[in-house]
Amino acid sequence: MTESYDRQAPETLALTGDNHVLQINWDDAHVSRHRLDALRAECPCAHCQGHSPEQSLNLTPAQFAGIQLTDMAVVGRYAYNLVFSDGHNTGIYTLKILYELPNSA
């Protein structure tokens, strides 16, 4: 069964798996486990995804082996800005994206 986002809120966020997995426990008991390389490849910013599918960089997790999360900031009440060890810091990951993105870990 596919779960859908309906304004759930994260209760806890933690790095696990030797700091290579972001685990989010949501207030509806849903658990998201995202490898950092997969999150970096899914970066929703315009630079990575382009303004149209033809402009996408088509990033893959393999391009980001060993990447780390160096900072994370809350953006309003709807998202997190993730900063990665490659210096990339323009991705705003909405709660909806983080909830609905398939687990990669």
N, C-alpha and C positions, 0 to 999 in steps of 0.2 A: 504494500500500500504506500502510495506517495503522500507524504505529509505536505501541507501547504502553509505558508507563512500567513499569519493573521495577527500581526502586531505583537508577536511574542517578544519578550525581553530577555537578554542574557542574564543569568544569575551569577555565573562565574566564567572567567576566561583564564586559561592557564596554558603555558607551554609544557608539553610532555614529550616523550620519546626523544630524550637527549636534546631537548629544545628544537626539535624539527617538526613538531605537530602543535597546531593551535586547537585546543579543545574548548568548546563552548557548551556549557550546560544551560539550557533554556528553561524559562519558568513553566513550560508545559511538559517538562520531563524529556523533551527531545535533546539529543546530544549530537553536536557536530564535531567531527574530527578531521581537520584539514592539514595536510602536509604543507609546509611553507613553500616548497618548490612549486606545488600545484597552485597555491594561492597567488604566488608571484606571476605564474603563467596566466592566471585568470584576471590579472589586474584590469579593473574596469575603466581606467583612465583613457582619454582620447588618444594619447600617444600610443598606447599599447593596442587598443581596440580599433582605433581609427574612427572617423566620422561616418564611415560606411564599411560594409564587410570587405570591400576591395582594398581598403586602406589598413586592415588589421595586420599586425606583425606576425600573427599566427604563432604565438609563443607556446613552448612546450615545457613541461616540468624538467625534462632532461637538460635544458639550457640553464637551469638554476640549481644544479646539484650542490648541496652544502650551504645553501643560502640561509641566513639567519634573520630574525626579526630584531631590529635595533631600537625601535620605538613604536608606540601605538598611542594614538590620541583619540578621545571621544570627539565626534563631530555632531553637535546638537544632540538630539535624542533619537537619531535615526541611523548613525553610521560610525565607523572607525576609519581613521587614516592610518594605514600601515606603512612603516618605514623599514626598508630591507637593507641588508648589508652591502648590496651592490649600489647603494645610494638612491635607489628609486623611492620617491616619496609622494607621488601625485595620485595614488590610488585611494579613492574613497569607497570603502566596502560597506554598502548599506546593510542593515540588519536583515533585510529581505534576501540579499545575495548570500550572506553568510549562513542564513537558515536553509535556503533552498539548494545551495551548491552541494552536489553529491559528496559524501564522505570520501576522502582519498587516503585515509589512514585506518 
